[in-house]
Amino acid sequence: MHLLTPPLRALAQMDDPAFLGVVWRSIAWTLAAFVALAAALAWGGHALLATHGWLGWLAGALGGVGAALLSLYLFLPLASVVAFLFADRIAAALERRYYPGLPPARPAPLAQQTWDGIALGLRVLGWQVVALVLLLTPLAPVAVPLGWLISAWSVGRGLFVAVAMRRMDRPRASAAYARLRLPVLGQGALMAAGSLVPVLNLFVPVLGTAAMVHLLHGPGGVATPRRV
């Protein structure tokens, strides 16, 4: 399957109410998180202003810039969690349109799925923090591409396994990932790049999750029994 085929198929389904619902929820969660971040930075600036005068003013002036920069690094972890939370809704809508012969999903245990979702968000956040710290060191020139590659791996693997666990247990989902490692990495790279583009990044949770469903069930994917 061509690298762009899964996201283009997902984009063609953006008129689906299930997809649009996830997009609006993603926007709401993102705005809420970034408003909270900006408020926290503003509060810190005011606190410094009350005690340190011009230093507080400078902190407040830099707060907006800091919030914007941090939002770029924090968006992908947040998008990963949103994608995980609504993966079932996205996958079900896509399967109805493209793979109607599939039997009903029999997901892995909820506790297992929940832990995977939390681990995915924390893993992506951790690597993004590492990349941010590297920007302040002599390794700054490699920080951005390194962070992008690590994010591509983390998000791709995490979302693919989350989608696969709707229809199989954790060991089988991991085996499916091992078989499709390179295509999954390619879709993860597209997600990591898309998360840096304003407006497009709002659609990343939906497009990325849908792309993983196509990898799982499409040509060259993991064979899933069809209804007879």
C-alpha positions in Angstrom: 0.0 0.0 0.0 1.3 3.4 -1.0 2.4 5.7 2.0 -0.3 8.3 1.2 -3.1 5.9 0.5 -4.3 5.4 4.2 -4.4 9.1 5.1 -6.0 10.0 1.8 -8.7 7.4 2.3 -9.2 8.8 5.8 -9.4 12.3 4.4 -12.1 11.2 2.0 -14.2 10.1 4.9 -14.0 13.4 6.8 -17.7 14.0 6.1 -18.6 11.1 8.3 -20.3 12.3 11.5 -18.2 10.0 13.6 -15.0 11.5 12.2 -16.3 15.1 12.6 -17.3 14.4 16.2 -13.8 13.3 17.1 -12.3 16.3 15.3 -14.5 18.7 17.4 -13.6 16.9 20.6 -10.0 17.0 19.7 -10.2 20.8 19.2 -12.0 21.2 22.5 -9.4 19.2 24.4 -6.5 20.9 22.7 -7.9 24.4 23.4 -8.6 23.5 27.0 -5.1 22.2 27.5 -3.4 25.2 25.9 -5.6 27.8 27.7 -4.7 26.1 31.0 -1.0 26.3 30.0 -1.2 30.0 29.0 -3.1 30.7 32.3 -0.4 29.0 34.3 2.4 31.0 32.6 0.5 34.2 33.0 -0.1 33.5 36.7 3.7 32.8 37.1 4.5 36.1 35.4 2.1 38.1 37.6 3.6 36.4 40.7 7.1 37.5 39.6 5.9 41.0 38.7 4.5 41.4 42.3 7.9 40.5 43.8 10.5 41.3 41.2 9.2 44.2 39.1 10.7 44.3 35.7 11.7 40.6 35.9 8.1 39.7 36.3 7.2 42.0 33.3 9.8 40.2 31.2 8.5 36.8 32.3 5.0 37.8 31.3 6.1 39.1 27.9 7.9 35.8 27.2 5.0 33.8 28.5 3.0 34.0 25.3 6.1 33.0 23.2 6.8 30.1 25.6 3.2 28.9 25.5 3.3 28.9 21.7 6.6 26.9 21.6 5.5 24.5 24.2 2.2 23.9 22.4 4.2 22.6 19.4 5.9 20.1 21.6 2.9 19.2 23.7 0.4 18.8 20.8 1.5 15.4 19.7 1.3 13.7 23.1 -2.2 15.3 23.6 -3.2 14.2 20.1 -2.0 10.7 20.8 -4.2 10.5 23.9 -7.2 11.9 22.1 -6.7 9.4 19.3 -6.6 6.6 21.7 -9.7 7.7 23.5 -11.7 7.8 20.3 -10.0 5.0 18.4 -12.9 2.7 18.6 -15.4 5.2 17.2 -13.0 6.1 14.3 -12.2 2.4 13.5 -15.9 1.3 13.7 -16.9 4.1 11.2 -14.1 3.3 8.8 -14.7 -0.5 9.0 -18.4 0.1 8.1 -17.4 1.9 4.9 -14.4 0.0 3.7 -14.4 -3.4 5.4 -18.1 -4.4 6.0 -17.3 -8.1 5.9 -15.5 -8.0 9.3 -17.1 -9.7 12.2 -17.9 -7.7 15.4 -14.8 -6.4 17.2 -13.7 -8.4 20.3 -11.3 -6.1 22.0 -8.5 -6.9 24.5 -9.3 -6.3 28.2 -10.2 -2.7 29.0 -7.4 -2.4 31.6 -4.8 -3.5 29.1 -6.1 -0.9 26.5 -6.2 1.8 29.1 -2.7 1.2 30.2 -1.5 1.2 26.6 -3.2 4.6 26.1 -1.6 6.2 29.2 1.8 4.7 28.3 1.5 6.0 24.8 0.9 9.6 25.9 3.6 9.5 28.5 6.1 7.9 26.1 5.6 10.6 23.5 5.6 13.4 26.1 8.9 12.0 27.5 10.7 11.9 24.2 9.4 15.4 23.3 10.9 16.7 26.6 14.2 15.1 25.7 14.1 16.8 22.3 13.3 20.1 23.9 16.2 19.7 26.3 18.6 18.9 23.5 17.7 22.2 21.8 19.6 23.9 24.7 22.7 21.8 24.2 25.4 21.6 21.5 23.3 18.8 20.0 20.6 21.3 19.0 21.1 20.7 15.2 20.0 17.1 15.6 17.3 17.7 18.2 14.5 18.4 15.8 15.0 15.5 13.4 15.8 13.2 16.2 12.6 14.2 18.1 10.6 13.8 14.9 11.9 10.3 14.3 11.3 9.2 17.9 7.8 10.7 17.9 7.1 8.9 14.6 8.1 5.6 16.1 6.2 6.1 19.4 3.0 7.4 17.9 3.0 5.0 15.0 3.6 1.9 17.2 1.2 3.1 19.9 -1.7 3.9 17.7 -1.3 0.7 15.5 -1.3 -1.5 18.6 -4.3 0.3 20.0 -6.3 -0.2 16.8 -5.2 -3.8 16.6 -6.2 -4.6 20.2 -9.8 -3.9 19.2 -9.7 -7.3 17.5 -6.9 -9.3 19.2 -5.0 -9.6 22.4 -1.8 -7.7 23.2 0.7 -10.4 22.0 -1.1 -10.8 18.6 -1.3 -7.0 18.2 2.5 -6.8 18.9 3.2 -9.5 16.4 1.0 -7.7 13.8 3.1 -4.5 14.5 6.3 -6.4 14.0 5.1 -7.6 10.6 4.1 -4.1 9.5 6.8 -2.1 11.3 8.0 0.0 8.3 4.5 1.0 7.0 3.5 1.9 10.6 6.7 4.0 11.0 5.8 5.8 7.8 2.3 6.7 9.0 3.8 7.8 12.3 6.2 10.1 10.5 3.3 11.7 8.6 1.5 12.2 11.9 4.6 13.7 13.6 5.1 16.1 10.7 1.4 17.0 10.5 1.3 17.9 14.2 3.6 20.8 13.5 1.3 22.3 10.8 -1.4 24.7 12.2 -5.0 23.6 11.4 -3.8 20.3 9.8 -2.7 19.2 13.3 -6.3 19.3 14.5 -7.1 16.4 12.1 -4.0 14.4 13.1 -5.8 12.2 15.7 -8.5 11.1 13.2 -6.3 10.7 10.2 -3.6 8.9 12.1 -6.0 6.4 13.7 -7.8 5.8 10.4 -4.6 5.2 8.6 -3.6 2.5 11.1 -7.0 0.7 10.5 -6.2 0.7 6.8 -2.8 -0.8 7.5 -4.3 -3.5 9.6 -7.1 -4.5 7.2 -6.0 -3.3 3.8 -3.8 -5.1 1.2 -0.7 -6.5 2.8 -2.2 -6.1 6.3 -3.0 -8.7 8.9 -5.6 -11.1 7.7 -8.8 -10.9 9.7 -11.6 -13.4 9.3 -14.6 -12.1 7.3 -18.3 -12.9 7.8 -19.4 -15.9 5.8 
